[in-house]
Amino acid sequence: SMQTCPICNKEVQPSQRYPNYVCAECADLAVSKDGRKLIFYNQSISGGYEAKYADTGEEYNSHDCYINGIKCHANEHHFGGIVIIKVES
């Protein structure tokens, strides 16, 4: 079945585990509540979740982010990497 990005409605690879994940282009737009660009990454080769502010490199101690004003949640992807999902309002 088809699945689309909940932000831009572009078609994405279907995922039963993450039915509401955002596409890579939208994920690149993620910012903090005060509008600062965020970078997400795994702590190590075995995974884990970390985030930092793109401008200063300081740690961003949250999973919350915003894409085009829409609240989202970033987390460690089951298979490694990071997945961002739209938070249901």
C-alpha positions as CSV (number, residue, x, y, z in Angstrom):
1,S,0.0,0.0,0.0
2,M,1.1,3.5,-0.7
3,Q,2.5,5.7,2.0
4,T,3.1,9.5,1.9
5,C,5.2,11.9,3.9
6,P,2.8,13.6,6.5
7,I,4.4,17.0,5.9
8,C,4.7,17.3,2.1
9,N,2.6,14.3,0.9
10,K,5.4,13.0,-1.3
11,E,5.3,9.2,-1.8
12,V,7.7,7.4,0.6
13,Q,8.8,3.8,1.1
14,P,6.0,2.1,3.0
15,S,6.9,1.2,6.6
16,Q,4.6,-0.7,8.9
17,R,6.7,0.2,11.9
18,Y,6.7,4.0,11.1
19,P,3.4,4.7,9.3
20,N,3.9,8.5,9.9
21,Y,7.6,9.1,9.2
22,V,8.7,12.1,7.2
23,C,10.7,12.0,4.0
24,A,14.4,12.8,3.9
25,E,13.8,16.3,2.4
26,C,11.4,17.3,5.2
27,A,13.7,15.7,7.8
28,D,16.4,18.1,6.7
29,L,14.1,21.0,7.6
30,A,13.8,20.0,11.3
31,V,14.3,22.9,13.8
32,S,13.9,23.4,17.5
33,K,10.8,25.2,18.9
34,D,12.8,28.5,18.6
35,G,13.6,27.9,15.0
36,R,17.2,26.7,15.1
37,K,18.3,23.9,12.7
38,L,18.9,20.6,14.3
39,I,21.2,17.7,13.4
40,F,20.3,14.1,14.5
41,Y,22.7,11.2,14.7
42,N,23.4,7.9,16.3
43,Q,25.7,7.9,19.4
44,S,27.7,4.9,18.1
45,I,27.8,2.2,15.5
46,S,25.3,0.2,17.7
47,G,22.8,3.0,17.6
48,G,21.5,5.4,20.2
49,Y,20.0,8.8,19.7
50,E,21.7,12.2,19.9
51,A,20.8,15.6,18.6
52,K,22.6,18.9,18.4
53,Y,22.1,22.5,17.2
54,A,23.6,22.9,13.8
55,D,24.8,26.5,14.5
56,T,26.7,25.9,17.7
57,G,27.1,22.1,17.9
58,E,25.8,22.2,21.5
59,E,23.7,19.2,22.6
60,Y,19.9,19.4,22.0
61,N,18.5,17.4,24.9
62,S,15.1,16.5,23.3
63,H,13.3,14.4,20.8
64,D,10.9,17.2,19.8
65,C,11.4,19.1,16.6
66,Y,9.3,21.1,14.2
67,I,9.0,20.9,10.4
68,N,7.1,23.7,8.7
69,G,5.6,24.4,12.1
70,I,4.3,20.9,12.5
71,K,5.4,19.1,15.7
72,C,7.5,15.9,15.1
73,H,9.4,13.4,17.2
74,A,12.9,12.3,16.2
75,N,14.2,8.9,17.4
76,E,16.7,6.1,16.7
77,H,15.5,4.1,13.8
78,H,15.0,0.4,14.4
79,F,17.6,-0.5,11.7
80,G,20.0,2.3,12.6
81,G,20.0,6.0,11.6
82,I,17.3,8.4,12.7
83,V,13.6,8.5,12.0
84,I,11.4,11.5,12.4
85,I,7.6,11.0,12.8
86,K,4.8,13.5,12.8
87,V,3.2,13.8,16.3
88,E,-0.5,13.2,16.1
89,S,-2.3,16.3,17.3
